[in-house]
Amino acid sequence: MSLKSAIQNNLLLKISSLNSVGVAIRMLLSFATQKIIAVFLGPAGVAHLGNFRNLIPIIQSLSTFGIFEGVIKYVAEFKEDEKELQKLFSTSFVFVLSGSLLVFLVLFFGAFSLNNWLFSGQYDFVFVFKILSVATPFIAVSALFNAIINGLSKYKQFVVLNILSYVVSAFLMGLLVYYKNLNGALFALAITPILQFVFLFYLYFRVLRSYVNFKNISFQIPYGQQFLPFVVMSLVATFLSSFVEINLRRSLVLEIDEMNAGNWTAMTYISNQYFAFTAGIFTLYVLPKFASLHTNRQFQKEVLGIYKTILPLFAFGLLFLFVCREWVILILQSEAFLGMKTLFKWQLLGDFVKMASLIISHQFLAKKMVKEFIITELISLLLFFGLASFFLKTHGAEGIVFAHFIRYVLYFLAVVFALRKFLFGK
């Protein structure tokens, strides 16, 4: 069978290949902007920018009350049922409007306190927080529209939308960093969501209107109870995860130095780039697929198929990255970041186990296994924060990536135990 035929006959490969086009373009644009950031801002600037980048997922999670995965699940389930979709969309818009207002008020009126916490009182970026507060509704609505597009399995639209978003954000970031350094970088992060929303609304309003009857949107929450598990899960997975990263980075800056913080931030940046590829696979294929499976045998067969398709390719990519790590640093960052070479081993090993864990852990979301999800996530986060806080005192950034590896080995074992009936039952 030819490669083309294999891809056409395997939906996962088809989505992966389609998604890889968007990811490849995103990576090229991201690499270019990261190079500019590394050269103009150095490790210290990269560390501070990393804190602000961690703030964006927190804002998205809180402003939508974490219903992103829930919208994907129920849109995929009821995309042929107009009545149920209308109830779903009404609930979604109430959640988004309420969350956006709450986050706007916190960001706008708490800008000074947040600035002192995020930047340890060393910089004055209060104006950026106020701009970000205005951008909050755009972040929330864009996330909701993206979830709807995902749930409808509009793969091509999703990829095109992401490509356009990356082009806009990369151009803006590169331009403002070049002229305004760290101030420009933070300003670009704050206003990019507004521009991305404009593109999304202009290009896909017709697609959304064919499924969403905006005139009949009501301020009711008939799906409020169904969304509640996703709200709790998002709070744990997104909010706490980003919060932990911010605090560890602050600890590196205060207890070690900004160089260590910048090196670790640069390492996590590289990791995030290849996980961006899997994010599309999870939302477009894994989550909807797991939600549609009804027997343990079906789940076991699907997991095995995904593992056979994804893990060997992922392992090869990580091995290549490790062998070429010095070149990667010089190409993506600068000579100032060569100290991060020692971080690759434990980061990449941890990322491989993380990938294996994330694939099967999406069963928690698909089957609304709230208790299991929360327990395993809390174990993971507490392990990471505790171990990283301990090891960074003596080993700096290298201690954090070592904690990252231990975290995901133990997390994988916890997930397997929680899903033992699905994985080993008949």
Helices and strands as residue ranges (DSSP letters): H 3-9, H 11-63, H 68-78, H 82-109, H 111-119, H 126-151, H 155-209, G 214-216, H 224-234, I 235-240, H 241-251, I 252-256, H 258-281, I 282-286, H 287-292, H 296-323, H 325-332, G 335-343, H 344-366, H 370-395, H 397-418, H 420-424
